Amino acid sequence: MKFRVVFLSMHILALLNQDGGTLKTADLDWLSALIRDEFGVHGHEVSVEICPGSKIVSKIEDAAKRADFDVLLVGGGDGTVSAAVGALYDTETALAILPAGTMNLFARTLQIPLALELAVKALAGGTITAVDVATVNGKPFVHQFATGLHARMVRFRERIAYGSRVGKMWATTRAIALAFRRLPKVELVINVDGRTERLKCTAIAISNNLYGSGHLPFADNPKGGVLGVYICTERRLSRVAKLTLDIFTGKWRQNADLIVKSAKHVDLAHRGKPRSNRAVRDGELEVLDDLSKVELHPLSLNVLVPAEATYLDQAVVE
């Protein structure tokens, strides 16, 4: 079992995506000074770099190869966070998240405050712990891998221009409406921990740890040690719409149209066409491979989180 670690002094590299989410309109000079001051109070050394969105991924990848800091703090939207997870997964360097996106689902799981100033203060006095990461065909994700209706929604959203957080939310609402004009039908052979069945489903999603209840779809315990598997085979539009609403409001456990399983390994075999942009990994469209092998990797990502996070002292599933 791994335990949380508190360092008396850490070296932190902060990369802020100036084009990411709420950072577009934030005073980045003020934010940079706040990061230096708050971490400095706790005896840590911080370097802050502000990057354009076009360069943030390459900056993260370059930073992951360095050995002169303990924590990589990234500020930006969910795409920035996903890139950082991909670079730091299964390394000793810890990831810290300054949530500046639309949903900030992994930050919510880690119980990082969503207000920038509160997030900086909580992280500066935080602790390093290890959390779970899932992979699909070796590519890591911390939130969800999905196909079917979710991928269809994202495809429509990508066709709608937006330039702000509110604009993205409006684009998402329009995309949902467009996606419901014709429900997808995905034919799969699914193997869940060795048990195989054929499915014709409207939507299927696999999450890194089970979603909690009563809120947006994100996990309450990032150390839970299981994949969540969510399957909808319903074809009636009204019932799928009701299920979608229940998922966004955290009432999915009470909806009989959603099949829910937990697992360590899930294989999805798909022979349909087209495959391009038919899968979504942490919000980004991808090719749906003929075989998608999804696995959970317990405690494979080090993260800097608030010291009062409730999951820190919970039992870890090995």
C-alpha positions in Angstrom: 0.0 0.0 0.0 1.2 3.5 -0.8 0.9 6.4 1.5 0.6 10.1 1.0 3.9 12.0 1.2 4.5 15.5 2.6 7.6 17.3 1.5 9.2 20.0 3.5 10.5 21.6 0.3 9.5 21.0 -3.3 10.6 22.3 -6.6 7.5 23.1 -8.8 7.3 24.0 -12.4 4.0 25.8 -13.3 2.9 25.9 -16.9 -0.1 28.1 -17.5 -2.0 27.8 -20.8 -2.9 31.4 -21.6 -5.6 30.2 -24.1 -7.1 27.6 -21.7 -10.6 28.2 -20.3 -10.8 30.8 -17.6 -7.1 31.7 -18.0 -8.0 33.5 -21.3 -9.5 36.3 -19.2 -7.5 36.0 -16.0 -4.7 38.4 -14.9 -1.8 36.0 -15.4 0.7 38.3 -13.8 -1.4 38.4 -10.7 -1.9 34.6 -10.8 1.8 33.9 -11.4 2.7 36.1 -8.4 0.0 34.4 -6.3 1.5 31.0 -7.1 5.0 32.1 -6.2 3.9 33.7 -3.0 1.6 30.9 -1.7 4.0 28.1 -2.5 6.9 30.2 -1.1 5.1 30.6 2.2 5.2 26.8 2.5 8.9 26.7 1.7 8.6 25.5 -1.9 10.4 26.9 -5.0 8.3 27.7 -8.0 9.1 28.6 -11.6 6.1 29.9 -13.6 5.9 29.8 -17.4 3.0 31.2 -19.5 2.5 29.3 -22.8 0.2 29.8 -25.7 -2.3 27.0 -26.2 -0.5 25.9 -29.4 2.6 25.1 -27.5 1.3 23.8 -24.2 1.4 20.1 -25.1 5.0 20.2 -26.4 6.0 22.2 -23.2 4.4 19.5 -21.0 6.2 16.7 -22.9 9.5 18.5 -22.7 9.0 19.2 -19.0 8.2 15.5 -18.3 11.7 14.6 -19.5 13.4 16.9 -16.9 14.6 15.8 -13.5 15.0 19.2 -11.8 11.5 19.5 -10.2 9.2 17.4 -8.1 5.8 18.7 -9.3 4.5 19.9 -12.6 1.6 22.3 -12.0 -0.6 22.8 -15.1 -3.2 25.5 -15.5 -5.7 25.1 -18.3 -8.7 23.1 -19.5 -9.4 19.4 -19.5 -7.2 19.0 -22.7 -4.2 20.5 -20.9 -4.8 18.2 -17.9 -5.1 15.1 -20.2 -1.8 15.9 -21.9 -0.1 16.2 -18.5 -1.5 12.9 -17.3 -0.2 11.2 -20.5 3.2 12.7 -19.9 3.6 12.0 -16.2 1.7 8.7 -15.8 3.9 6.0 -14.3 6.7 8.5 -13.4 7.9 9.8 -10.1 7.0 13.5 -10.9 3.7 14.6 -9.4 0.9 16.4 -11.3 -0.9 19.4 -9.8 -4.0 20.9 -11.5 -5.1 24.5 -11.5 -8.6 24.0 -12.8 -9.5 26.5 -15.6 -11.7 24.4 -17.9 -15.4 24.0 -18.5 -16.0 20.8 -16.5 -12.8 20.2 -14.5 -13.9 16.7 -13.8 -10.6 15.2 -12.6 -9.9 18.3 -10.5 -13.3 17.7 -8.9 -12.4 14.1 -8.2 -9.2 15.2 -6.5 -11.2 17.7 -4.5 -9.3 20.7 -5.7 -11.3 24.0 -5.3 -12.5 25.3 -8.6 -11.8 29.0 -7.8 -8.2 29.8 -9.0 -7.1 31.6 -5.8 -8.5 28.9 -3.5 -7.0 26.2 -5.7 -3.5 27.7 -5.4 -3.8 28.0 -1.6 -5.0 24.5 -1.2 -2.3 23.0 -3.4 0.5 25.1 -1.8 -0.3 23.5 1.5 -1.1 20.1 0.0 0.3 16.6 0.0 1.5 14.2 -2.7 -0.4 10.9 -3.1 -0.8 8.2 -5.7 -4.1 7.7 -7.6 -5.4 5.3 -10.2 -5.1 5.7 -14.0 -6.9 3.7 -16.7 -5.6 3.0 -20.1 -7.1 2.0 -23.5 -4.7 0.2 -25.7 -1.9 1.7 -23.6 -3.1 5.3 -23.7 -3.9 6.7 -20.3 -7.1 8.4 -19.3 -8.3 9.7 -15.9 -12.0 10.3 -16.6 -13.7 8.3 -19.3 -13.4 6.3 -22.5 -16.7 6.1 -24.5 -18.3 5.4 -27.8 -21.8 5.7 -29.2 -23.9 8.7 -28.2 -21.1 10.6 -26.3 -18.8 10.5 -29.3 -21.7 11.7 -31.5 -22.3 14.6 -29.2 -18.6 15.6 -29.3 -18.4 15.4 -33.1 -21.3 17.8 -33.4 -19.8 20.1 -30.7 -16.5 20.3 -32.6 -18.4 21.7 -35.7 -19.7 24.6 -33.6 -17.5 27.6 -33.1 -17.1 28.9 -29.6 -14.6 31.2 -27.9 -15.3 31.1 -24.2 -16.4 28.8 -21.4 -20.0 29.9 -21.7 -19.7 29.5 -25.5 -18.5 25.9 -25.0 -21.4 25.1 -22.7 -23.9 26.5 -25.3 -22.1 24.5 -28.0 -22.4 21.4 -25.9 -26.2 22.0 -25.4 -26.7 22.5 -29.1 -24.6 19.3 -29.9 -26.8 17.2 -27.5 -29.9 18.4 -29.3 -28.4 17.6 -32.7 -27.1 14.1 -31.6 -30.6 13.2 -30.4 -32.1 13.6 -33.9 -30.8 10.1 -34.7 -29.5 7.8 -32.0 -26.4 5.7 -32.8 -26.4 1.9 -32.7 -23.0 0.4 -31.9 -22.5 -3.3 -32.2 -19.8 -4.7 -29.9 -18.5 -7.8 -28.3 -17.6 -6.9 -24.7 -15.5 -8.9 -22.3 -15.7 -7.7 -18.7 -13.2 -9.5 -16.4 -13.5 -12.7 -18.6 -17.2 -12.7 -19.2 -18.2 -12.1 -22.8 -21.5 -10.9 -24.4 -22.7 -9.3 -27.6 -24.3 -5.9 -27.4 -26.2 -3.5 -29.6 -26.0 -0.3 -27.6 -26.8 3.4 -27.9 -23.9 4.3 -25.6 -21.2 2.7 -23.6 -18.7 4.4 -21.3 -15.8 3.2 -19.1 -14.6 5.4 -16.3 -11.5 5.5 -14.2 -13.2 4.5 -10.9 -16.9 4.5 -10.4 -18.8 7.8 -10.6 -20.3 9.2 -7.4 -23.9 10.1 -6.9 -25.6 13.5 -6.7 -23.3 15.4 -9.0 -21.7 15.6 -12.4 -20.2 12.3 -13.7 -16.9 12.1 -11.8 -15.4 9.7 -9.3 -15.5 10.4 -5.6 -12.5 8.2 -4.8 -9.5 8.3 -7.2 -8.0 5.3 -5.3 -11.0 3.1 -5.8 -9.2 0.4 -7.8 -12.0 -0.4 -10.3 -13.3 0.6 -13.7 -16.9 1.7 -14.0 -18.8 0.3 -17.0 -22.0 2.0 -18.1 -24.1 0.6 -20.9 -27.3 1.9 -22.5 -29.2 -0.4 -24.9 -32.4 1.6 -24.9 -33.6 3.0 -28.3 -36.6 5.1 -27.3 -35.6 8.7 -27.5 -37.5 9.9 -24.5 -35.9 7.3 -22.2 -32.4 8.0 -23.5 -33.0 11.7 -23.0 -34.1 11.0 -19.4 -31.0 8.9 -18.8 -28.7 11.6 -20.2 -30.3 14.1 -17.8 -30.0 11.7 -14.9 -26.3 11.2 -15.6 -25.6 14.9 -15.6 -27.5 15.4 -12.4 -26.0 12.4 -10.6 -29.3 10.3 -10.5 -28.0 7.6 -12.8 -28.1 4.9 -10.1 -31.9 5.2 -10.0 -32.4 4.8 -13.8 -33.2 1.3 -14.9 -32.1 2.0 -18.5 -28.4 2.1 -17.5 -26.5 -1.1 -16.9 -23.6 -0.6 -14.5 -20.7 -2.9 -13.8 -17.3 -2.6 -12.1 -14.2 -4.4 -13.5 -10.4 -4.5 -13.7 -10.2 -5.3 -17.4 -12.7 -4.6 -20.2 -12.2 -5.5 -23.9 -14.4 -3.9 -26.6 -14.4 -5.6 -30.0 -15.8 -3.5 -32.8 -16.1 -4.4 -36.5 -18.2 -1.6 -37.7 -17.5 1.4 -40.0 -16.7 4.3 -40.0 -14.2 4.2 -37.1 -12.7 7.7 -37.3 -13.8 10.0 -34.4 -16.1 7.2 -33.1 -14.5 7.1 -29.6 -13.8 9.7 -26.9 -10.9 9.6 -24.5 -11.0 12.3 -21.8 -13.1 14.5 -24.0 -11.0 14.1 -27.2 -12.2 12.3 -30.3 -10.2 9.3 -31.4 -10.4 6.3 -33.8 -12.5 3.4 -32.4 -10.1 0.5 -32.8 -11.2 -3.0 -33.8 -10.2 -4.0 -30.3 -10.1 -1.6 -27.3 -8.4 -3.1 -24.3 -9.2 -1.1 -21.2 -7.2 -1.7 -18.0 -7.0 -0.1 -14.5 -3.5 0.7 -13.1 -3.8 1.3 -9.4 -1.8 4.2 -7.9 0.2 4.8 -11.0 0.0 8.7 -11.0 1.4 10.9 -8.3 -0.7 14.0 -7.7 -0.4 17.1 -5.5 -3.8 17.5 -3.7 -5.3 19.4 -0.8 -4.2 18.1 2.5 -7.8 17.8 3.7 -9.0 15.6 0.7 -11.3 12.9 2.2 -10.0 10.0 0.1 -6.4 10.3 1.5 -7.1 8.0 4.4 -9.5 5.6 2.6 -8.5 2.0 2.1 -6.9 1.3 -1.2 -8.1 -1.6 -3.3 -5.1 -3.6 -4.4 
